[in-house]
Amino acid sequence: MLTTYKATLYGNKIEWGKDIPREVALGKTVTVQVTILDKSLSTEKQGQQMAELLSKLAKSHTFANLDAQNWA
């Protein structure tokens, strides 16, 4: 099972965030895969994009005929 931890990569060193893998805390070696996150989309910008898309969806009346009480 893959578990995700927040960390920052400095050159060839990883600085773990709040949570660290148990093995690391015990001084053991762990194998990791590093994904470089795109900083161009900040959380604020992502929220703004989400709001714009939801607004477009609302204007399209896609769910106008949906019976919310029977939707489960």
N, C-alpha and C positions, 0 to 999 in steps of 0.2 A: 504494500500500500504506500502511495506517495503522500507525504505530509509537507505542507507548505509553511515556511517560516520567513518572516521579514528580516532582511539583512542588507548591509551596504558593502559593496565590493570596493576595496581600495587597492589598486594594483593587483597583487596576488594574495591579498589577505581579506577575509570576510569578517565584518563586525556585525555580530548578531544583534537583533532588536531585543524587545522585552523577553520573548520566549526563545529558548534555544533547545536544540535536540538533546535528549537525555544523554545520549552517548557522548556528545561534546562536553556536557557538564561533568561527565565522569572521566574526561580526558582521553576518550577513545577517538579513533579516526573514523570519519564518515565520508561516504561518497555523495557528492551533490551534483545537481544540474543547475546551472545559473541561467536565468532568463533576464535579459536587460529590459526594464520597463520603459515605455515611451513616455518621457516627461512632458512632451508637447501637449498631452491631454491631461490637464490637471483635474482633480476631483470637481472643482467648481465648474470647469468647462464641460466636463462630462454631464454634470447635473443640468447645465444650461441646454446642452444638446438633447438630453432626455426630455426636458420640459417642452422644447420646440417640437419634438417628434410626437409627444402625447397630445399637444395642441392640434397638430395636423390630423392626428387620428380622430380626435373629438370632432373636428370640423368635417371629416369625411362621412360621419354618421354610420360608420361600419357596424356599430353595435346598436343601432336605433331600434331594431325589432327584437332585441334580445329580452327575454323575460327573466329578469334578475332573480326573482323568487324561485324559479325552477332551474336555475343554473347551478349546477353542483359538480 
